[in-house]
């Protein structure tokens, strides 16, 4: 038996397990991109308007430098954050089918059959790389269908696939370093974050004096941005990304051969022989498990608040000579002012991001169950509802802390730029926290599925993707009202600027409470672990 025996069967297993998840994220990204050419052509019909829009330092930080002024180049630039999203999906996919499999014990069961040492790792990488190639093909077809050049469309699709491939390999390396899936995700996402921030610093420097422009070349995200689809189409950078992917894959395989199944190369930090007194309750244990996640997300929201707040003051200048853009922003956020419309749109985005955190915190329940850690706790005097409630406390309060942090930093940054921080802080804090009922509805959906249909609990991510699709392109695609109303974020008041009515917030909160109650009732009556 070779070290790759059974790889084909494991690839089929990975594809079967992700038969819903992969099509959802691939289709979602393609639908988002399909809306870009027509909407951007309408709002920015001339090269001068595109240059004016892209020349803001804030947009340079978000999307990079605009290499040219054609519509295709503008579309690729406007999608500058998508390589980060594709990279995140790639690393999470590989970690899910490698380190998570070992942590839950499923890989050991498969190892009792005719499965080679590296078959699971190669199968996960093959599935992730294949999904990225499918994405590249569909993006190419989508863009050529919008009358964009074929060569540029191919380069655009491969730009996204290259980012996904590199960070799938990063995820494979991270999975060898630590014995926990949480640790592997932390390592890989930290690398992804650094890869995003390096080109931000380089592009901002290039926009100014250029002294630090070389920083962009230290990051794979910076590399793929410099492919410049529809412009120079620099194919050689794809070879650079492919070489890095190959090196990282070889490193992951070599590291896998040097460790025991279930272990990581980095030694786990030994804990104390006895637990501290404060760990005597389920809530204290839940705090120990969630505190790192909460701190990381809160710090991220603080950074986003600073970035978005710094962009607000420049929005007024941006639209002065572009009445179409002024009308678009006014429709997004209500009639009370363009900057308020921009801020309302930003708060909607922050709400969707907070929902991702809330879902992740909720699904910690499923991880505790499938890993076998829930049973020893429930074998004591701790009831199921008390155990679940200790984790759901962070599902409820975690997004509250994160959104409040984003509202405060956005209000402070924007307020200082206008010399009125005392006025902007409460407005934007309220606009951020008003997103919470919609966030809780998605979290409650995860609770309901976990309690009633635990195998379908990860499908909540699909619900979040649908809400994001409705938010970003629902109006542009002229979706019917009943489809738009399926997203809880459709019913959130467009604050700041628009009047805030309590009625939709009450209804959303009541819906979240009903879904949570249904999920907890199901948890009381089903087997643990679920079969």
Residue pairs with C-beta under 8 A, 6 or more apart in sequence:
1 114
1 116
2 116
3 116
3 117
3 118
3 119
4 116
4 118
4 119
4 122
5 114
5 115
5 116
5 119
6 113
6 114
6 115
6 116
6 119
7 116
7 119
7 122
7 123
7 126
10 110
10 115
10 119
10 120
10 123
11 123
11 126
11 127
13 123
14 97
14 123
14 124
14 127
15 22
15 127
17 97
18 93
18 127
20 459
20 462
21 458
21 461
21 462
22 131
24 461
24 462
24 465
25 89
25 465
26 131
26 134
26 135
26 138
28 465
28 466
28 468
28 469
29 82
29 85
29 86
29 135
29 139
29 160
30 135
30 138
30 139
30 142
31 469
31 473
31 477
32 82
32 469
32 472
32 473
33 75
33 79
33 82
33 139
33 142
33 143
34 142
34 145
34 146
34 473
35 472
35 473
35 476
35 477
36 75
36 78
36 79
37 71
37 72
37 75
37 143
37 146
37 147
37 148
38 146
38 476
39 473
39 476
40 71
40 74
40 75
40 78
41 71
42 324
43 322
43 324
43 325
43 328
44 50
44 53
44 74
44 322
44 325
45 324
47 69
47 70
48 69
49 321
49 322
49 325
50 66
50 69
50 71
50 74
51 66
51 69
52 318
52 321
52 322
53 59
53 318
53 322
53 325
54 60
54 63
54 65
54 66
54 74
54 77
55 66
56 311
56 314
56 318
57 204
57 207
58 307
58 310
58 311
58 314
59 311
60 203
60 204
60 207
61 200
61 203
61 204
61 307
62 80
62 81
62 307
63 77
63 78
63 79
63 80
63 81
64 77
64 80
64 199
64 203
64 225
65 77
65 203
65 206
65 207
65 225
66 73
66 74
66 77
67 73
67 77
67 228
67 231
67 232
68 228
68 230
68 231
70 230
70 231
71 148
71 230
72 143
72 148
72 149
72 152
72 153
72 156
72 229
72 230
72 231
73 228
73 229
73 230
73 231
75 143
75 148
75 156
75 230
76 152
76 156
76 159
76 228
76 229
76 230
79 156
80 225
82 160
83 159
83 160
83 162
83 163
83 164
83 221
83 224
83 225
84 163
84 192
84 196
84 221
86 132
86 135
86 160
86 161
86 163
86 164
86 167
87 163
87 164
87 166
87 167
87 170
87 192
87 195
87 220
87 221
88 167
88 189
88 192
89 164
90 128
90 132
90 163
90 164
90 165
90 166
90 167
90 168
90 171
91 167
91 168
91 170
91 171
91 174
91 185
91 188
91 189
91 192
92 171
92 185
93 124
93 127
93 128
93 131
93 168
93 171
94 124
94 125
94 128
94 168
94 169
94 171
94 172
94 175
95 171
95 174
95 175
95 181
95 184
95 185
95 188
96 124
96 181
97 120
97 123
97 124
97 127
98 107
98 120
98 121
98 124
98 171
98 172
98 175
99 174
99 175
99 178
99 180
99 181
99 184
100 181
101 107
101 110
101 120
102 108
102 261
102 262
103 179
103 180
103 181
103 262
103 371
104 370
104 371
104 372
105 372
107 120
107 261
107 262
108 261
108 262
110 120
111 261
117 256
117 257
118 253
118 256
118 257
121 172
121 175
121 252
121 253
121 256
122 253
124 172
125 168
125 169
125 172
125 249
125 252
128 164
128 165
128 168
128 171
129 164
129 165
129 168
131 164
132 160
132 161
132 164
132 165
132 168
133 161
135 157
135 160
135 161
135 164
136 154
136 157
136 158
136 160
136 161
137 157
138 157
139 153
139 156
139 157
139 160
140 150
140 153
140 154
140 156
140 157
141 153
142 153
143 152
143 153
143 156
143 157
144 150
144 153
148 230
149 230
151 233
152 229
152 230
152 231
152 233
153 229
153 230
155 227
155 228
155 229
155 230
155 233
155 235
155 238
156 229
156 230
158 227
158 238
159 224
159 225
159 227
159 229
160 224
162 220
162 223
162 224
162 227
162 237
162 238
162 241
162 242
162 245
163 220
163 221
163 224
163 241
165 241
165 242
165 245
166 220
166 241
166 244
166 245
166 248
167 188
167 191
167 192
167 195
167 220
168 245
169 244
169 245
169 248
169 249
169 252
170 188
170 191
170 192
170 248
171 184
171 188
172 248
172 249
172 252
173 248
173 251
173 252
173 255
174 184
174 185
174 187
174 188
174 191
175 184
175 252
176 252
176 255
176 256
176 259
176 264
176 265
177 183
177 184
177 187
177 255
177 264
177 265
177 266
178 184
178 187
178 264
178 266
178 268
179 262
179 263
179 264
179 268
180 264
181 367
182 292
183 264
183 266
184 264
186 292
186 296
194 219
195 219
195 220
195 221
195 222
196 219
196 221
198 215
198 216
198 218
198 219
198 221
198 222
199 215
199 216
199 219
199 221
199 222
199 225
201 212
201 215
202 212
202 213
202 214
202 215
202 216
202 217
202 218
202 219
202 222
203 213
203 216
205 211
205 212
205 213
205 215
206 213
206 216
215 222
216 222
216 225
216 226
217 223
220 241
220 244
223 237
223 240
223 241
224 237
224 241
226 234
226 237
227 233
227 234
227 235
227 237
227 238
228 234
255 265
258 265
259 265
278 284
279 285
279 288
281 390
282 377
282 382
282 386
282 387
282 389
282 390
283 390
283 393
285 377
285 390
286 390
286 391
286 393
286 394
287 394
289 364
289 368
289 391
290 361
290 364
290 391
290 394
290 398
293 357
293 360
293 361
293 364
293 394
293 398
294 361
294 394
294 398
294 401
294 402
297 357
297 398
297 402
298 401
298 402
298 405
300 402
301 350
301 353
301 354
301 402
301 403
301 405
301 406
301 409
302 405
302 406
302 409
303 409
304 350
304 353
304 406
304 409
305 350
305 405
305 406
305 407
305 408
305 409
305 410
305 412
305 413
306 409
306 410
306 413
308 343
308 346
308 350
308 410
308 413
309 409
309 410
309 411
309 412
309 413
309 414
309 417
309 428
310 413
310 414
310 417
311 342
312 339
312 342
312 343
312 410
312 413
312 414
312 417
313 339
313 414
313 417
313 418
315 329
315 338
315 339
315 342
316 338
316 339
318 325
319 325
319 326
319 329
319 338
326 338
329 338
329 341
329 342
329 345
330 338
330 341
331 341
331 475
332 341
332 342
332 344
332 345
332 494
333 340
333 341
333 342
333 343
333 344
333 345
333 494
333 497
333 498
334 340
334 341
334 344
334 494
334 497
334 498
335 497
336 497
336 498
337 497
340 496
340 497
341 494
341 497
343 410
343 414
343 428
343 431
343 496
343 497
344 431
344 494
344 495
344 496
344 497
344 498
346 410
347 407
347 428
347 431
347 432
347 434
347 435
347 495
347 496
348 435
348 471
348 489
348 492
348 494
349 471
350 403
350 406
350 432
350 435
351 403
351 432
351 435
351 436
351 438
351 439
351 489
351 492
352 464
352 467
352 468
352 471
352 489
354 399
354 402
354 403
354 435
354 436
354 439
355 399
355 438
355 439
355 442
355 443
355 464
355 467
356 464
357 398
357 399
357 402
358 395
358 398
358 399
358 439
358 440
358 442
358 443
358 446
359 442
359 443
359 446
359 460
359 461
359 464
361 391
361 394
361 395
361 398
361 443
362 391
362 392
362 395
362 443
362 446
362 447
362 450
362 460
363 446
363 450
363 457
363 458
363 460
364 391
365 374
365 388
365 391
365 392
365 447
365 450
366 450
366 454
366 457
366 458
368 374
368 391
369 454
369 528
369 529
369 530
370 529
372 529
374 387
374 528
374 529
375 528
375 529
377 387
378 384
378 387
378 528
384 523
384 524
384 528
385 520
385 523
385 524
388 447
388 520
388 523
392 447
392 516
395 443
395 447
396 440
396 443
399 436
399 439
399 440
399 443
400 433
400 436
403 432
403 433
403 435
403 436
403 439
404 429
404 432
404 433
406 432
407 428
407 429
407 430
407 431
407 432
407 433
408 425
408 428
408 429
410 428
410 432
411 421
411 424
411 425
411 426
411 427
411 428
411 429
412 421
412 424
412 425
414 424
414 428
415 421
415 422
415 423
415 424
415 425
418 424
427 495
427 496
428 496
430 495
430 496
430 500
431 495
431 496
434 492
434 493
434 495
434 500
434 505
435 489
435 492
437 488
437 492
437 504
437 505
437 508
437 509
437 512
438 487
438 488
438 489
438 491
438 492
438 508
440 508
440 509
440 512
441 488
441 508
441 511
441 512
441 515
442 460
442 463
442 464
442 467
442 488
443 512
444 511
444 512
444 513
444 514
444 515
444 516
444 519
445 460
445 463
445 515
446 457
446 460
447 515
447 516
447 519
447 520
448 515
448 516
448 518
448 519
448 522
449 456
449 457
449 459
449 460
449 519
450 457
450 519
450 523
451 518
451 519
451 520
451 521
451 522
451 523
451 526
452 518
452 519
452 522
452 526
454 526
454 530
455 530
466 486
466 487
467 487
467 488
467 489
470 479
470 483
470 484
470 486
470 487
470 489
470 490
471 487
471 489
474 483
474 484
474 487
474 490
475 484
484 490
485 491
488 508
488 511
491 504
491 507
491 508
492 504
492 505
492 508
493 499
493 500
493 501
493 504
493 505
